Amino acid sequence: MIEDNCAYNGIPLPNVTSKILSKVIDYCKKHVETPKLDECATTVDDELKAWDADFFKVDQATLFDLILAANYLNIKSLLDLTCQIVADMIEGKTPEEIRKTFNIKNDFTPEEEDEVSGENQWAFE
């Protein structure tokens, strides 16, 4: 990138909006500035978890944009946390509840639903 003179004109991030990039930078700054557990007591870890919990109180669109940005920018810890939040949103819900949570239209016919549930009976136990 430096050889292509991009460092002086900005680095293109076509898949990340400025709003999401700002949140990603806030996340990275907080996680870099927080001392590691070896250096301080576990209260630092608890404070960081509390900060993360507050940081991720966002609408679904922002959460999904953070997932895409974390993946695109290869920020594993951010990707892991955001995906865990989505997994927690799904856990213990029926397919219909998941559709409602994520506003997903059910495009299966009743026959197709019966076929899928028969093939994957373990998921409905």
Accessible surface in RSA format (square Angstrom, percent):
REM  Atomic radii and reference values for relative SASA: ProtOr
REM  Chains: A
REM  Algorithm: Lee & Richards
REM  Probe-radius: 1.40
REM  Slices: 20
REM RES _ NUM      All-atoms   Total-Side   Main-Chain    Non-polar    All polar
REM                ABS   REL    ABS   REL    ABS   REL    ABS   REL    ABS   REL
RES MET A   1   110.83  57.4  84.24  55.8  26.58  63.3  83.48  71.0  27.35  36.2
RES ILE A   2   122.56  69.7 115.21  85.8   7.36  17.7 115.21  83.0   7.36  20.0
RES GLU A   3   158.00  90.7 120.42  91.1  37.57  89.5  70.62 136.6  87.37  71.3
RES ASP A   4   108.89  76.3  84.30  83.9  24.59  58.2  21.99  51.8  86.90  86.7
RES ASN A   5    79.55  54.9  77.93  75.3   1.62   3.9  25.35  61.0  54.20  52.4
RES CYS A   6    32.86  24.9  31.29  34.9   1.56   3.7   1.56   4.0  31.29  33.7
RES ALA A   7    51.53  47.4  23.98  37.0  27.55  62.7  25.66  36.1  25.87  68.5
RES TYR A   8   173.73  81.1 139.09  79.1  34.64  90.1 100.67  75.7  73.06  90.1
RES ASN A   9   123.40  85.1  84.69  81.8  38.71  93.2  32.99  79.4  90.41  87.4
RES GLY A  10    42.76  52.7   0.00   N/A  42.76  52.7  35.43  97.2   7.33  16.4
RES ILE A  11   109.60  62.4  88.43  65.9  21.16  51.0  88.88  64.0  20.72  56.2
RES PRO A  12    78.59  57.3  61.72  56.3  16.88  61.3  73.45  60.6   5.15  32.0
RES LEU A  13    48.91  27.2  34.10  24.4  14.82  37.2  34.53  24.3  14.38  38.7
RES PRO A  14   109.25  79.6  65.22  59.5  44.03 160.0  79.26  65.4  29.98 186.3
RES ASN A  15    95.22  65.7  68.50  66.2  26.72  64.3  22.01  53.0  73.21  70.8
RES VAL A  16    16.78  11.0   0.00   0.0  16.78  40.4   2.50   2.2  14.27  38.7
RES THR A  17    82.98  59.0  75.09  76.1   7.90  18.8  79.50 106.8   3.49   5.3
RES SER A  18    96.31  81.4  81.36 108.6  14.95  34.4  51.07 108.7  45.25  63.4
RES LYS A  19   124.69  60.8 114.98  70.5   9.71  23.1  89.81  80.8  34.88  37.1
RES ILE A  20     4.77   2.7   4.77   3.6   0.00   0.0   4.77   3.4   0.00   0.0
RES LEU A  21    51.93  28.9  51.93  37.1   0.00   0.0  51.93  36.5   0.00   0.0
RES SER A  22    57.99  49.0  52.49  70.1   5.50  12.7  27.65  58.9  30.34  42.5
RES LYS A  23    44.98  21.9  44.98  27.6   0.00   0.0  18.96  17.1  26.02  27.7
RES VAL A  24     3.70   2.4   3.70   3.3   0.00   0.0   3.70   3.2   0.00   0.0
RES ILE A  25    77.06  43.9  75.99  56.6   1.07   2.6  77.05  55.5   0.01   0.0
RES ASP A  26    68.90  48.3  64.73  64.4   4.17   9.9  13.67  32.2  55.23  55.1
RES TYR A  27     1.99   0.9   1.99   1.1   0.00   0.0   1.87   1.4   0.12   0.2
RES CYS A  28    40.22  30.4  37.54  41.9   2.67   6.3  23.42  59.3  16.79  18.1
RES LYS A  29   119.13  58.1 115.37  70.8   3.76   8.9  65.45  58.9  53.67  57.2
RES LYS A  30    70.18  34.2  68.45  42.0   1.73   4.1  17.80  16.0  52.38  55.8
RES HIS A  31    39.26  21.5  32.49  22.6   6.77  17.3  21.87  22.5  17.39  20.2
RES VAL A  32   120.25  79.1 100.21  90.7  20.04  48.3 103.06  89.5  17.19  46.6
RES GLU A  33   128.72  73.9  98.99  74.9  29.73  70.8  46.81  90.5  81.91  66.9
RES THR A  34    18.74  13.3  12.05  12.2   6.68  15.9  12.81  17.2   5.93   9.0
RES PRO A  35    58.00  42.3  44.41  40.5  13.59  49.4  53.13  43.9   4.87  30.3
RES LYS A  36   122.77  59.9 119.93  73.6   2.84   6.8  93.23  83.9  29.54  31.5
RES LEU A  37    92.09  51.3  78.87  56.4  13.22  33.2  78.98  55.5  13.11  35.3
RES ASP A  38   140.13  98.2  97.03  96.6  43.10 101.9  43.95 103.4  96.18  95.9
RES GLU A  39   126.38  72.6  89.85  68.0  36.54  87.0  43.94  85.0  82.44  67.3
RES CYS A  40    53.06  40.1  35.05  39.1  18.01  42.3  15.43  39.1  37.63  40.6
RES ALA A  41    65.94  60.6  48.01  74.1  17.93  40.8  59.84  84.3   6.11  16.2
RES THR A  42    94.52  67.2  93.24  94.5   1.27   3.0  66.53  89.4  27.98  42.3
RES THR A  43    80.76  57.4  80.36  81.5   0.40   1.0  65.44  87.9  15.32  23.2
RES VAL A  44    22.40  14.7  22.25  20.1   0.15   0.4  22.25  19.3   0.15   0.4
RES ASP A  45    39.30  27.5  36.82  36.6   2.48   5.9   2.79   6.6  36.50  36.4
RES ASP A  46    84.61  59.3  78.39  78.0   6.21  14.7  27.65  65.1  56.95  56.8
RES GLU A  47   116.50  66.9 108.49  82.1   8.01  19.1  46.23  89.4  70.26  57.4
RES LEU A  48    28.23  15.7  27.45  19.6   0.78   2.0  28.01  19.7   0.22   0.6
RES LYS A  49   129.12  63.0 123.22  75.6   5.90  14.0  76.80  69.1  52.32  55.7
RES ALA A  50    63.92  58.8  50.44  77.8  13.48  30.7  58.24  82.0   5.68  15.1
RES TRP A  51    69.99  28.1  63.35  30.7   6.64  15.6  44.06  23.5  25.93  42.1
RES ASP A  52    14.79  10.4  14.75  14.7   0.03   0.1   7.25  17.1   7.54   7.5
RES ALA A  53    60.05  55.2  45.00  69.4  15.06  34.3  55.64  78.4   4.42  11.7
RES ASP A  54    94.75  66.4  86.35  85.9   8.40  19.9  18.12  42.6  76.64  76.4
RES PHE A  55    19.57   9.8   9.59   5.9   9.98  26.0  17.97  10.9   1.60   4.6
RES PHE A  56    18.11   9.1   7.25   4.5  10.86  28.3   7.66   4.6  10.45  29.9
RES LYS A  57   159.95  78.0 126.10  77.4  33.85  80.6  85.86  77.3  74.09  78.9
RES VAL A  58    46.11  30.3  13.29  12.0  32.82  79.1  22.96  19.9  23.15  62.8
RES ASP A  59    85.53  59.9  70.59  70.3  14.93  35.3  50.53 118.9  35.00  34.9
RES GLN A  60    58.88  32.9  53.61  39.2   5.28  12.6  28.45  60.6  30.43  23.1
RES ALA A  61    66.64  61.3  56.16  86.7  10.48  23.8  63.83  89.9   2.81   7.4
RES THR A  62     4.71   3.4   3.68   3.7   1.03   2.5   2.50   3.4   2.21   3.3
RES LEU A  63     5.84   3.3   5.84   4.2   0.00   0.0   5.84   4.1   0.00   0.0
RES PHE A  64    72.75  36.4  72.35  44.8   0.40   1.0  72.41  43.9   0.35   1.0
RES ASP A  65    58.36  40.9  55.75  55.5   2.61   6.2   6.72  15.8  51.63  51.5
RES LEU A  66     0.00   0.0   0.00   0.0   0.00   0.0   0.00   0.0   0.00   0.0
RES ILE A  67    29.19  16.6  29.19  21.7   0.00   0.0  29.19  21.0   0.00   0.0
RES LEU A  68   110.90  61.8 107.40  76.8   3.50   8.8 107.70  75.6   3.20   8.6
RES ALA A  69     0.62   0.6   0.44   0.7   0.18   0.4   0.44   0.6   0.18   0.5
RES ALA A  70     0.11   0.1   0.00   0.0   0.11   0.3   0.00   0.0   0.11   0.3
RES ASN A  71    96.15  66.3  83.55  80.7  12.60  30.3   5.90  14.2  90.25  87.2
RES TYR A  72    93.87  43.8  65.35  37.2  28.52  74.2  51.20  38.5  42.67  52.6
RES LEU A  73    50.87  28.3  28.81  20.6  22.06  55.4  32.89  23.1  17.98  48.4
RES ASN A  74   130.14  89.7 110.33 106.6  19.80  47.7  25.65  61.7 104.48 101.0
RES ILE A  75    36.12  20.6  32.30  24.1   3.82   9.2  35.78  25.8   0.34   0.9
RES LYS A  76   145.26  70.9 139.05  85.3   6.21  14.8 113.12 101.8  32.14  34.2
RES SER A  77    58.05  49.1  49.40  65.9   8.65  19.9  43.03  91.6  15.02  21.0
RES LEU A  78     0.00   0.0   0.00   0.0   0.00   0.0   0.00   0.0   0.00   0.0
RES LEU A  79    45.64  25.4  45.64  32.7   0.00   0.0  45.64  32.1   0.00   0.0
RES ASP A  80    68.91  48.3  60.78  60.5   8.12  19.2  28.64  67.4  40.27  40.2
RES LEU A  81    60.02  33.4  59.34  42.5   0.68   1.7  60.02  42.2   0.00   0.0
RES THR A  82     0.00   0.0   0.00   0.0   0.00   0.0   0.00   0.0   0.00   0.0
RES CYS A  83    56.30  42.6  51.29  57.2   5.02  11.8  26.39  66.9  29.92  32.3
RES GLN A  84    97.24  54.4  94.23  68.9   3.00   7.2  36.63  78.0  60.61  46.0
RES ILE A  85    46.60  26.5  45.55  33.9   1.04   2.5  46.34  33.4   0.26   0.7
RES VAL A  86    22.67  14.9  22.67  20.5   0.00   0.0  22.67  19.7   0.00   0.0
RES ALA A  87    48.44  44.5  39.94  61.6   8.49  19.3  44.99  63.4   3.45   9.1
RES ASP A  88    81.64  57.2  64.51  64.2  17.13  40.5  26.58  62.6  55.06  54.9
RES MET A  89    48.63  25.2  40.81  27.0   7.82  18.6  45.88  39.0   2.76   3.7
RES ILE A  90    65.43  37.2  64.36  47.9   1.07   2.6  64.37  46.4   1.06   2.9
RES GLU A  91   135.40  77.7 111.88  84.6  23.52  56.0  45.81  88.6  89.59  73.1
RES GLY A  92    82.88 102.2   0.00   N/A  82.88 102.2  42.40 116.4  40.48  90.7
RES LYS A  93    78.49  38.3  59.52  36.5  18.97  45.2  38.75  34.9  39.74  42.3
RES THR A  94    71.55  50.9  68.30  69.2   3.25   7.7  68.12  91.5   3.42   5.2
RES PRO A  95    60.73  44.3  57.11  52.1   3.62  13.2  60.02  49.6   0.70   4.4
RES GLU A  96   105.97  60.8 104.92  79.4   1.05   2.5  60.09 116.2  45.88  37.5
RES GLU A  97    84.57  48.6  81.45  61.6   3.12   7.4  32.34  62.5  52.24  42.6
RES ILE A  98    40.22  22.9  40.22  30.0   0.00   0.0  40.22  29.0   0.00   0.0
RES ARG A  99    36.77  15.4  35.57  18.1   1.20   2.9   9.52  13.0  27.26  16.5
RES LYS A 100   176.22  86.0 153.34  94.1  22.88  54.5 104.92  94.4  71.30  75.9
RES THR A 101    38.41  27.3  18.72  19.0  19.69  46.9  20.27  27.2  18.13  27.4
RES PHE A 102    30.58  15.3  14.37   8.9  16.20  42.2  14.45   8.8  16.12  46.1
RES ASN A 103   141.88  97.8 119.28 115.3  22.60  54.4  29.36  70.7 112.52 108.8
RES ILE A 104    92.44  52.6  80.18  59.7  12.27  29.6  84.04  60.5   8.41  22.8
RES LYS A 105   173.36  84.6 149.44  91.7  23.91  56.9 120.71 108.7  52.64  56.1
RES ASN A 106    51.45  35.5  28.80  27.8  22.65  54.5  15.71  37.8  35.74  34.5
RES ASP A 107   112.95  79.1  86.95  86.5  26.01  61.5  29.94  70.5  83.01  82.8
RES PHE A 108    91.75  45.9  77.84  48.2  13.91  36.2  78.28  47.5  13.47  38.6
RES THR A 109    63.33  45.0  60.20  61.0   3.13   7.5  60.33  81.0   3.00   4.5
RES PRO A 110    98.60  71.9  94.01  85.7   4.59  16.7  98.30  81.2   0.30   1.9
RES GLU A 111   126.57  72.7 119.52  90.4   7.05  16.8  68.97 133.4  57.59  47.0
RES GLU A 112    76.14  43.7  74.86  56.6   1.28   3.0  24.90  48.2  51.24  41.8
RES GLU A 113    64.87  37.2  61.40  46.5   3.47   8.3  15.21  29.4  49.65  40.5
RES ASP A 114   101.73  71.3  93.49  93.1   8.24  19.5  28.06  66.0  73.67  73.5
RES GLU A 115   108.43  62.2  96.68  73.1  11.75  28.0  39.24  75.9  69.19  56.5
RES VAL A 116    55.94  36.8  55.94  50.6   0.00   0.0  55.94  48.6   0.00   0.0
RES SER A 117    33.93  28.7  33.78  45.1   0.15   0.4  18.74  39.9  15.19  21.3
RES GLY A 118    52.01  64.1   0.00   N/A  52.01  64.1  31.69  87.0  20.32  45.5
RES GLU A 119   121.68  69.9  87.60  66.3  34.08  81.1  45.70  88.4  75.98  62.0
RES ASN A 120    51.34  35.4  51.34  49.6   0.00   0.0   7.80  18.8  43.54  42.1
RES GLN A 121    96.20  53.8  94.48  69.0   1.72   4.1  43.95  93.6  52.25  39.6
RES TRP A 122   184.84  74.2 169.98  82.3  14.86  34.9 157.74  84.1  27.10  44.0
RES ALA A 123    56.60  52.0  23.83  36.8  32.77  74.5  28.60  40.3  28.00  74.2
RES PHE A 124    94.89  47.5  60.30  37.4  34.59  90.0  66.77  40.5  28.13  80.5
RES GLU A 125   166.66  95.7  95.43  72.2  71.23 169.6  69.72 134.9  96.94  79.1
END  Absolute sums over single chains surface
CHAIN  1 A     9320.2       7729.4       1590.8       5446.7       3873.5
END  Absolute sums over all chains
TOTAL          9320.2       7729.4       1590.8       5446.7       3873.5
